[in-house]
Amino acid sequence: MTVEGLRVVDGCNLPEGYRALLRPGEAETDSHGNVHHLPRFFYEITSWQEAHEIRLARHFRLSELMLVDCREARLLLGQFPHYVPCAIALLATWLENRRRIRLAAQRASTSGERLRTYTGLETLFSQRRSPLRNMGLSRRRLA
């Protein structure tokens, strides 16, 4: 099952208890003074079985990510339906891409290539002397 089959709910139409906890569409200011808007639209999840069946990305199911933003409120954790921000699909895609990049780098380093080629440090190390040599020292002298 995918997210296309889920019911999308406007958070402003939720019962008062949910609106008070989720604060749909409200502006939130972070510690740097940047204003962010909280999610307004949510997927309605009716059971744990449904959450386990929904695959957001190849390696991530909805059930793995849906409790992240509940902040342990009894109403949000204790009963169904659960309301999950629609942006969770973007989060799962980002996590999947991040996982793929890290695995590619690990495969390259285990197959004999140096991992530094993936970080752009190869040219830096090939053009400069080591910090110990710049100070007139070598590893043998330090030992």
Sequence and secondary structure as in RCSB ss.txt:
>XXXX:A:sequence
MTVEGLRVVDGCNLPEGYRALLRPGEAETDSHGNVHHLPRFFYEITSWQEAHEIRLARHFRLSELMLVDCREARL
LLGQFPHYVPCAIALLATWLENRRRIRLAAQRASTSGERLRTYTGLETLFSQRRSPLRNMGLSRRRLA
>XXXX:A:secstr
  GGGSEEEEGGGS HHHHHHH TT EEE TTS EEE   EEEEE  HHHHHH EEETTEEHHHHTTTT TT HH
HHHSS EEEETTHHHHHHHHHHHHHHHHHHHHHHHTTS THHHHTHHHHHHHS  HHHHTT  HHHH 
